[in-house]
Amino acid sequence: MKAITISQFGAPEVLQQVDLPVPEIKDDEVLIQVKAISINPVDIKTRLGKGMAGRLKGFEPLILGWDISGVVSSVGTAVSTFKPGDEVFGMVNFPGHGKAYAEYVAAPAVQLALKPANISHEEAAAATLAALTAWQALVKHANIQAGSKVLIHAAAGGVGHFAVQIAKRLGAHVTGTSSAANRDFVLGLGADEHIDYKAQPFEQVAKDMDFVLDAIGGDMIDRSLEVIKPGGTLISIPSGLHESVTEKAKAKGIKGYFILVASDGTDMQQLAELLADGRLKAHVSKVFAFEEMGAAHEQIASGRTVGKVAIKV
């Protein structure tokens, strides 16, 4: 099978296409013929030696990626939930070695869900890590309720565009930040209000938020604390909250913490139901060929991707 491996961390040129044996599966795994892959910022960070690199050192060959959609080729002896021919999607073994950049992937059955028939493999692959991150942040950690005032940073991005939709489905009043160019896109997702972060500091507009989802990091963490009311919550995705910021949050009566998304088939099934009836949509702004993996990485690294990019295998 064709696969893309890295033997050292660095620029996109370290991504090398090779031929590898089709992986063998364990009793609780399924073998998936991959049709589409999704790329995330963590892929780029890991390729550079950051992100999940510390967890993956020593793997040979090292195959990046976690997001897949494809067709079940075979199932382990202990698997009864899927059968050969089923179309499935999921985030594989995150934050471990997902090995998604390949024609075939061995995945634990408990991390997968049936792909809705009404969406493409590219859309399904896109609705894995990013969608799971939004789901787990909003539903499992923040416990968003109807009427909650929610602020989503980078609302036109991978996690952000799913978070806006999920928060609206939960009945929240949603404000999203993005550039003016993506205003209509963010409002089209269901956001009630839009803030052009280039035109004015968001903290001059947003007030008394119950929850802020930060997908940017840096000074956005401190600035976000200024717009959250006591008892509210700040979740940061790209970087752990420094201890000092956690203390600042606590001093304001705010819960502030970092979350790391985890593979979860039950959550994937919840997302599949939303995707199947159109309550959740994955926006794929560009599809690359497998041989264009380096270009896909550069697109994500630009920080200007609307929604998601996918790889057709």
C-alpha angles and dihedrals in degrees: 000000000000117000138166116233138174125216094185137017119257147080123359089273090076088071104098128182112225140163116252135172116267106263120254116234131228123229092267096044138085127215111231127199097216118228099172140012130199125217125217136185089255088063090059094044091050093048087055092053097262129087109046094350093110091058094047103047111122097031112127117219095024111205117186128212139068108196119090144157123187150112126298109246099179139347134221121251092256095050118102100153097074137034135195110287096032115131109229140171137191151127107275124219097330123203087023133060106315098171091201099151093086143086091247128033130187108219135177107253091226090065096057140077133193111268113243110248093227096064132065125245088251091055091045094051089049091054096063123075096014094043092044090051091053092044096048093045096049102033107028102031110023097033093213113205134196108284095022114144107232131186118198117194118209088016093175093055132092100277093026098058091052092044093055091053095045093047090052091050087054090055098253127149100241130204118185130195124213140124118294089253090067097042095106091046092053093046089046089059088062103267113155094210137019130208120199099216091198094056098050141353107273091226089067089062109027116073138171096007119180092204139013124193111202117197095165109057127191115082090350087084096059092040092050091055088064093064100044120095122227110284091028129122137237119195120188120197110182099046136020115253110258113242091248091056091048088053091049090051092049091049089057092047090251128135110229125178149136124248131199115206116237132204109260127166093196091058089046089055090052090052091046090057091051091047092047095058096037098251088121126036131188112220110211107189096183139010120209130195118249089251089057095064092123092054090048090054090051090051092054092043089056089071090220101099116130108215111328143327123221138197120226111216 
